[in-house]
């Protein structure tokens, strides 16, 4: 991941975040956090935002072991990797995918 001469910087750490699996968008309608099951997160852990060169990474990690659950590279904001929701400034949509999925 790191190229020679570049160092990864930690920009922000949130010790507890909730992750919700949301269904694919059926239309161009704005995404609303109120449509999620906010009382039943699918995963809870730590979030670290790091930077390497001109790319930021949102990393979701286990709170205790630090094991990586998922990450999303952010080359631009807003962009396809991160979107705002229409009804909250606290929630956002982070697009993650399994690089090992066929």
N, C-alpha and C positions, 0 to 999 in steps of 0.2 A: 504494500500500500504506500509506504513512504518512498519517495524518490531520493536519491543521494543529495545531501545538502539541505533537505527540507525537514522541519520539525513539526510535529503535531502539537498545536496549542489547545488548551482547554479554555473554552469561552464561558461556559455556564454549566452548573450541575444542579439538578433538581432531585432531591433525595427520594421523593415519592411522586410518581405519576401513574395515572390510570390509562389503559389502552382499551379501546372498544372496537370490535369488528363491525364495520358498517357495510350494508349491502351496496352493490354497484348502483350508480346513479341511473335512474330510468329516464330522466329527461335533463334538460339544462337548468332545472330548478336549483336554487341555491341549497347548499347543505345546511341543515339545522341540527344543532346539538340536542335540542329538545326531542328529536325523533329517536335518540339513542336510549338505551337502558342505562342511565347514568348511575343508578344504584347497584348495578351488577357489571363491573368491569370484567373484561375477558383476561386481563393480565394487569398486574401491578408491579412496579419496579422503579429503577432509577433512570433518569435521563441525563446524558452528557452531550453537550454541543461542543464539537471540536472543529478546528480548522487546520487544513493542510494545503498550503499554497493558496489558491483562490477558491477552494471548495470547502464548504462547511459540511459537517456530518452530524446528524442527529442520531445518537446511539441509545438504544434502550437496553438496559443491563439488569441482571439480577442484583437486588439490593445487597445481598450477603456475599455471594461468590464473585460478583462482577462479570459473570458469564454473559456474553453478548446474546440478546434475544433477537434484535433486529436493528438495522441501521438504514438511513436514507441519506444519500449525498444530495446536498443543496447547491446547485450551481447558480441559481437565480431565485429571487423571491419577489412576488409570488410566481410560482411555476408549477410544473406537474408533480413535483415531489411534495410540496406543502401548499395547502390552501386554507384560507380563513373559513369560518362558518358564519352564517348570516345573523345568528341570534346571540352570539357570545364573543367576548374578547378573551376569555379564558381557554377556550377550546379551539383546536385546529385539526385539520386532516393531514395526516402524514402517510404518503403512499410508500408502502414497503412491499417487496416481493422476494420470494425464495429463489435465490440464484441457482439452487440445486434442482429446482422443479423442471420437469421435462416438458 
